[in-house]
Amino acid sequence: MTSTRENLRMGQSRSRRPGRRILVALTILAVPALAGCAKIRSTSEEASSQLAVATNTTESAALSAATTPPPAEVPAGICEGQGTIVHRNIAYDVIDGVDPNLLSLDVYEPARSADCPAAPIMVYVHGGAWSIGDKTGTVDDKISWFNQRGWVFVSVNYRLSPVSLGADSTALDPARIKYPIHNDDVATAIAWVHDNAARYGADADALSIMGHSAGAGIIAAIATDERYLGDHGLGLGTIRCAVPLDTAAYDIRARAESGLTKGLYLNAFGTVPETWDDASPINHVASGKDIPDFFIVTRGSASRVSQARDFAAVLTEAGVSVRVLRADGLDHAGVNRAIGSPGDSLITPELGRFLEGCR
């Protein structure tokens, strides 16, 4: 299908296989704010915090036993990981003139008994307004939590747009990195993980994706628009489950036309309304496409929450199983930090229950 994206993209090809069934359900989980939790940030605060998250939350690569959730939280019958085997800076693609780090991923393999079955895979995509961030940021608790539960955890990088918060579209370089390059890179990384799963004791048929902020927008697009993975011969059903964490990128036009974050979207998606529509996950949802199950975490302003609920409603209408969790006790960065964090009672327990159906 020829489209606005086809005129913009820079893709490669790789062989793949198609996917699986879709269930119907929409569950909305409202999580009340807890005393002592951070207050919800205003829209203006989020505009700047999207850029601050990646630079201020990068953690050390050391995996401390002190940050590992208690074994009692691991579901019965799971072949648990007893540690982590780290594989860093693996190239999933090579493009002349591009920093190799931007086209690399890290694999965190659970150390398990040789008789354990192949492990499910979670591919994580960082946020940072499509312009900053790195695969090493805010992942330590996630690695520990997923590995202990027998999952292979993969964190990916992708090419970034230039840093820009201004809404002056005339100042933007037309040749800059922008849509659909971020999505194409992550799709290429997912294809690499699928092809190489067995090398890390993983099950290519149990591959899920998760992202925060801009990364959540990227994974929502890849999980609903079949063209990205289709470039690699991969069907949408190859993705078992999708977990977007606190994004407003389901409807790009709604964010690019006005608002305090307008500049972020013009920088990442350009100035053409037809391109915004083409980039919006909500516009690619349809029945019969084998779209994976979704676990959507949202919070913040009424318009932000409304976007998530509208996206969930369209998914449900298309026959996709969806759960929506309101995390109003956390700010934007706090949602990301909560995943796998010891003591988190807002998101991690519900996510764990959801992921039992994604193995």
C-alpha positions as CSV (number, residue, x, y, z in Angstrom):
1,M,0.0,0.0,0.0
2,T,1.5,3.3,-1.1
3,S,1.1,6.0,1.6
4,T,2.6,9.1,3.1
5,R,5.0,6.9,5.1
6,E,6.2,5.1,1.9
7,N,7.4,8.4,0.6
8,L,9.3,9.2,3.8
9,R,10.7,6.0,5.1
10,M,14.2,4.4,4.9
11,G,13.6,0.7,5.4
12,Q,15.3,-2.6,4.9
13,S,13.9,-6.1,4.5
14,R,14.2,-9.4,6.5
15,S,12.2,-12.6,6.4
16,R,9.4,-13.2,9.0
17,R,6.3,-15.1,9.8
18,P,2.7,-14.3,10.7
19,G,0.8,-14.5,13.9
20,R,-2.1,-15.4,16.2
21,R,-5.6,-14.9,17.6
22,I,-7.3,-11.8,19.1
23,L,-9.5,-11.8,22.2
24,V,-12.2,-9.2,23.1
25,A,-12.1,-7.4,26.4
26,L,-11.7,-3.9,27.8
27,T,-10.8,-3.6,31.5
28,I,-10.2,-0.2,33.1
29,L,-8.3,-0.2,36.3
30,A,-8.5,3.0,38.2
31,V,-5.6,3.4,40.7
32,P,-6.2,6.0,43.4
33,A,-3.4,8.4,44.3
34,L,-1.4,7.4,47.3
35,A,-0.3,9.6,50.1
36,G,3.3,10.7,49.7
37,C,3.3,10.0,45.9
38,A,4.4,12.8,43.5
39,K,1.6,15.2,42.4
40,I,0.5,15.0,38.8
41,R,2.5,17.3,36.7
42,S,0.9,20.0,34.6
43,T,1.1,19.8,30.8
44,S,3.8,22.4,30.8
45,E,5.9,20.4,33.2
46,E,5.5,17.3,31.1
47,A,6.7,19.2,28.0
48,S,10.1,19.8,29.7
49,S,10.1,16.5,31.7
50,Q,10.0,14.4,28.6
51,L,13.4,15.6,27.8
52,A,14.6,15.4,31.4
53,V,13.6,11.8,32.0
54,A,16.3,10.1,29.9
55,T,19.2,12.3,31.2
56,N,18.2,12.3,34.8
57,T,17.2,8.6,35.3
58,T,20.1,6.7,33.8
59,E,21.1,4.1,36.3
60,S,24.2,2.0,36.8
61,A,24.4,-1.3,35.0
62,A,25.2,-3.2,38.2
63,L,22.3,-5.5,39.2
64,S,22.1,-5.5,43.0
65,A,20.4,-8.2,44.9
66,A,19.0,-5.5,47.1
67,T,16.8,-4.3,44.2
68,T,15.4,-7.7,43.4
69,P,11.7,-8.1,44.3
70,P,11.1,-10.9,46.8
71,P,10.8,-14.5,45.4
72,A,7.3,-14.8,46.8
73,E,6.1,-12.5,44.1
74,V,7.1,-14.9,41.4
75,P,4.1,-16.9,40.1
76,A,4.0,-20.6,40.9
77,G,5.3,-22.9,38.3
78,I,7.7,-20.3,36.7
79,C,11.2,-21.4,35.8
80,E,12.9,-18.5,37.7
81,G,16.1,-16.7,36.8
82,Q,18.8,-16.9,39.4
83,G,20.8,-14.0,38.0
84,T,21.5,-12.1,34.8
85,I,23.7,-12.8,31.8
86,V,24.4,-9.5,30.1
87,H,25.0,-9.1,26.3
88,R,25.7,-5.4,25.6
89,N,25.8,-3.2,22.5
90,I,24.7,-5.8,19.9
91,A,24.3,-4.3,16.4
92,Y,20.9,-4.9,15.0
93,D,21.6,-2.9,11.9
94,V,24.5,-1.0,10.2
95,I,24.0,2.2,8.3
96,D,26.8,4.3,6.9
97,G,27.3,7.5,8.8
98,V,25.1,6.5,11.8
99,D,26.5,6.1,15.3
100,P,26.6,2.3,15.9
101,N,25.2,2.9,19.5
102,L,22.0,4.2,18.0
103,L,21.5,1.0,16.1
104,S,22.3,-1.3,19.0
105,L,20.5,-3.3,21.7
106,D,21.3,-4.9,25.1
107,V,20.1,-8.4,25.9
108,Y,19.6,-9.4,29.6
109,E,19.3,-13.2,29.7
110,P,18.0,-14.9,32.9
111,A,20.5,-17.4,34.3
112,R,18.4,-20.5,34.6
113,S,18.6,-24.3,34.7
114,A,19.4,-26.0,31.4
115,D,16.1,-27.9,31.6
116,C,14.0,-24.7,31.6
117,P,11.7,-24.1,28.6
118,A,12.5,-21.3,26.2
119,A,11.9,-17.9,27.9
120,P,9.4,-15.3,26.8
121,I,10.9,-12.0,25.6
122,M,10.2,-8.4,26.5
123,V,11.6,-5.7,24.2
124,Y,11.7,-2.3,25.8
125,V,11.9,1.1,24.0
126,H,13.0,4.2,26.0
127,G,11.4,7.6,25.8
128,G,12.8,11.1,25.5
129,A,10.5,13.1,23.1
130,W,12.0,11.1,20.2
131,S,15.1,13.2,20.6
132,I,17.1,12.0,23.6
133,G,17.5,8.9,25.8
134,D,19.3,5.7,25.8
135,K,18.7,2.0,26.2
136,T,20.5,2.0,29.6
137,G,18.2,4.5,31.3
138,T,15.8,3.4,34.0
139,V,16.1,-0.3,33.3
140,D,17.8,-1.9,36.4
141,D,14.6,-2.8,38.2
142,K,13.0,-3.9,35.0
143,I,15.9,-6.3,34.3
144,S,15.7,-7.8,37.8
145,W,12.0,-8.2,37.7
146,F,11.7,-9.7,34.3
147,N,14.7,-12.0,34.6
148,Q,13.6,-13.3,38.0
149,R,10.3,-14.3,36.3
150,G,12.1,-16.1,33.6
151,W,11.9,-13.5,30.8
152,V,14.6,-12.3,28.5
153,F,14.7,-8.5,28.7
154,V,15.9,-6.5,25.7
155,S,16.5,-2.7,25.6
156,V,16.9,-1.0,22.3
157,N,18.2,2.3,20.9
158,Y,17.1,4.0,17.8
159,R,18.0,7.1,15.8
160,L,16.9,10.4,17.4
161,S,15.5,13.7,16.2
162,P,17.5,16.8,17.1
163,V,16.7,18.3,20.5
164,S,14.0,21.0,20.0
165,L,11.3,22.3,22.2
166,G,10.4,25.3,20.0
167,A,7.1,25.4,18.0
168,D,8.7,27.4,15.1
169,S,8.5,25.0,12.2
170,T,10.5,27.2,10.0
171,A,13.6,26.6,12.1
172,L,13.4,22.8,11.6
173,D,15.9,21.1,9.3
174,P,13.9,19.2,6.6
175,A,16.7,16.6,6.5
176,R,16.6,15.8,10.2
177,I,15.8,12.4,11.7
178,K,12.0,12.3,12.0
179,Y,9.0,10.0,11.4
180,P,9.1,7.2,10.3
181,I,12.8,6.5,11.1
182,H,12.3,6.0,14.8
183,N,9.6,3.4,14.2
184,D,11.6,1.7,11.4
185,D,14.6,1.3,13.6
186,V,12.7,-0.3,16.4
187,A,10.9,-2.6,14.0
188,T,14.3,-3.7,12.6
189,A,15.5,-4.3,16.2
190,I,12.4,-6.4,16.9
191,A,13.0,-8.4,13.7
192,W,16.6,-9.0,14.9
193,V,15.4,-10.2,18.3
194,H,12.9,-12.6,16.7
195,D,15.6,-14.1,14.4
196,N,18.1,-14.5,17.2
197,A,15.9,-15.5,20.1
198,A,17.2,-19.0,20.3
199,R,20.8,-17.8,20.9
200,Y,19.6,-16.4,24.3
201,G,17.4,-19.3,25.3
202,A,14.3,-17.3,24.3
203,D,11.0,-18.2,22.5
204,A,10.5,-16.2,19.3
205,D,6.8,-17.0,19.5
206,A,6.5,-15.3,22.9
207,L,7.8,-11.8,22.1
208,S,6.2,-8.8,23.7
209,I,7.0,-5.1,23.5
210,M,6.9,-2.2,26.0
211,G,7.8,1.5,25.8
212,H,7.6,4.6,27.9
213,S,6.5,8.1,26.6
214,A,7.9,8.5,23.0
215,G,8.9,4.8,23.2
216,A,5.3,3.9,24.0
217,G,4.1,5.8,20.9
218,I,6.6,3.9,18.9
219,I,5.5,0.4,20.1
220,A,1.8,1.4,19.8
221,A,2.5,2.2,16.1
222,I,4.4,-0.9,15.4
223,A,1.7,-3.1,17.1
224,T,-1.1,-1.6,15.0
225,D,0.4,-0.6,11.6
226,E,1.4,-3.8,9.8
227,R,3.8,-2.0,7.5
228,Y,6.7,-1.7,9.9
229,L,7.1,-5.4,10.7
230,G,5.8,-6.2,7.2
231,D,9.0,-4.8,5.9
232,H,10.7,-7.7,7.6
233,G,8.1,-10.3,6.5
234,L,6.7,-10.2,10.1
235,G,3.0,-10.3,10.9
236,L,1.5,-8.3,13.8
237,G,0.6,-11.5,15.5
238,T,4.2,-12.2,16.1
239,I,4.0,-9.6,18.9
240,R,2.2,-11.4,21.8
241,C,1.5,-8.3,23.9
242,A,2.1,-4.5,23.8
243,V,2.6,-2.3,26.9
244,P,2.6,1.4,26.2
245,L,3.4,3.4,29.4
246,D,2.0,6.9,29.7
247,T,2.1,8.4,26.2
248,A,-0.1,10.9,24.3
249,A,1.1,9.8,20.9
250,Y,-1.9,7.7,19.9
251,D,-3.3,10.7,17.9
252,I,-0.4,12.8,16.5
253,R,-2.6,15.4,14.9
254,A,-4.2,16.2,18.2
255,R,-0.8,17.0,19.7
256,A,0.9,18.6,16.7
257,E,-1.9,21.2,16.0
258,S,-1.7,23.0,19.3
259,G,-0.7,22.8,22.9
260,L,2.5,23.3,24.9
261,T,4.1,20.1,23.5
262,K,3.4,21.1,19.9
263,G,7.1,21.7,19.2
264,L,8.0,18.2,20.2
265,Y,5.6,16.7,17.7
266,L,6.5,19.0,14.8
267,N,10.2,18.1,15.4
268,A,9.5,14.4,15.4
269,F,6.7,14.1,12.8
270,G,7.0,17.2,10.6
271,T,4.5,19.8,9.6
272,V,2.2,17.9,7.2
273,P,-1.2,17.0,8.6
274,E,-1.5,13.9,6.4
275,T,1.8,12.7,7.8
276,W,0.5,13.2,11.4
277,D,-2.6,11.1,10.5
278,D,-0.4,8.4,8.9
279,A,1.8,8.3,12.0
280,S,-1.1,7.9,14.5
281,P,-1.6,4.4,15.9
282,I,-5.4,5.1,16.4
283,N,-5.8,5.4,12.7
284,H,-4.4,2.0,11.9
285,V,-6.6,-0.1,14.2
286,A,-8.9,-2.5,12.4
287,S,-10.4,-5.9,13.0
288,G,-8.8,-9.0,11.5
289,K,-5.2,-7.6,11.6
290,D,-4.0,-9.8,14.5
291,I,-3.2,-6.8,16.7
292,P,-1.7,-8.0,20.0
293,D,-3.3,-7.6,23.4
294,F,-2.6,-4.3,25.1
295,F,-1.9,-3.1,28.6
296,I,-2.2,0.7,28.6
297,V,-1.0,2.8,31.5
298,T,-2.2,6.4,31.6
299,R,-2.3,9.4,33.9
300,G,-2.2,13.1,34.0
301,S,-4.4,15.7,32.2
302,A,-7.9,15.0,31.1
303,S,-6.9,15.2,27.4
304,R,-4.0,12.8,27.9
305,V,-6.2,10.2,29.6
306,S,-8.9,10.8,27.0
307,Q,-6.4,9.9,24.2
308,A,-5.5,6.6,26.0
309,R,-9.2,5.7,26.5
310,D,-10.1,6.6,22.9
311,F,-7.3,4.4,21.7
312,A,-8.4,1.6,24.0
313,A,-12.1,2.0,22.8
314,V,-11.0,1.7,19.1
315,L,-8.9,-1.4,19.9
316,T,-11.9,-3.0,21.8
317,E,-14.2,-2.3,18.9
318,A,-11.7,-4.0,16.6
319,G,-11.8,-7.1,18.8
320,V,-8.5,-6.6,20.6
321,S,-8.1,-7.5,24.3
322,V,-7.2,-4.3,26.3
323,R,-6.6,-3.3,29.9
324,V,-6.3,0.3,30.9
325,L,-4.6,1.2,34.2
326,R,-4.9,4.7,35.6
327,A,-1.8,5.6,37.6
328,D,-2.7,9.0,38.9
329,G,-0.5,8.6,42.0
330,L,2.6,8.9,39.8
331,D,4.1,11.6,37.6
332,H,5.3,10.9,34.0
333,A,8.8,9.7,35.0
334,G,7.4,7.9,38.0
335,V,5.4,5.6,35.8
336,N,8.5,4.4,34.1
337,R,10.5,4.0,37.4
338,A,7.6,2.0,38.9
339,I,7.9,-1.0,36.6
340,G,9.6,-3.8,38.5
341,S,10.4,-1.5,41.4
342,P,10.4,-3.2,44.8
343,G,7.4,-2.1,46.7
344,D,5.5,-0.7,43.8
345,S,1.8,-1.5,44.3
346,L,0.3,0.6,41.5
347,I,1.4,-0.8,38.2
348,T,3.8,-3.8,38.6
349,P,1.3,-6.3,40.2
350,E,-1.3,-5.6,37.6
351,L,1.3,-5.8,34.8
352,G,2.5,-9.1,36.2
353,R,-1.0,-10.6,36.1
354,F,-1.5,-9.3,32.5
355,L,1.9,-10.8,31.4
356,E,1.0,-14.3,32.6
357,G,-1.2,-14.4,29.4
358,C,1.7,-13.3,27.2
359,R,4.2,-16.1,27.9
